[in-house]
């Protein structure tokens, strides 16, 4: 069962990325990258982690566009994947890169502090 879930996660990541890039015509989408998809054990819920390149306003605009398009994305996935049960999709912003940048800044500040 675990292998099936891993295959489904990879397939969902690829298809959602393709749908956003090719099929959605919403002007609210910025530069978005689907980072990861995690599906629950029962295959009924999928969390789609994404990152957005841009400022805070661009990120909010893209987040709203994803919320509006969630049902249409699920509809297109249902047409393409032919699964018995299509997982509910929940989009989550992946801010790992921003956390990494903040940690690097802290390390730089600490390394630049002269020792007494």
RAKA-V856900 format. One record per run of one state. SS is the DSSP state (A for helix, B for strand, O for the rest). FROM is the first residue (numbers start at 1). LEN is the number of residues. If there is no record, write none. Layout:
ss=SS from=FROM len=LEN
ss=SS from=FROM len=LEN
This chain:
ss=O from=1 len=1
ss=A from=2 len=22
ss=O from=24 len=7
ss=B from=31 len=9
ss=O from=40 len=5
ss=B from=45 len=9
ss=O from=54 len=2
ss=A from=56 len=26
ss=O from=82 len=6
ss=B from=88 len=6
ss=O from=94 len=2
ss=A from=96 len=17
ss=O from=113 len=4
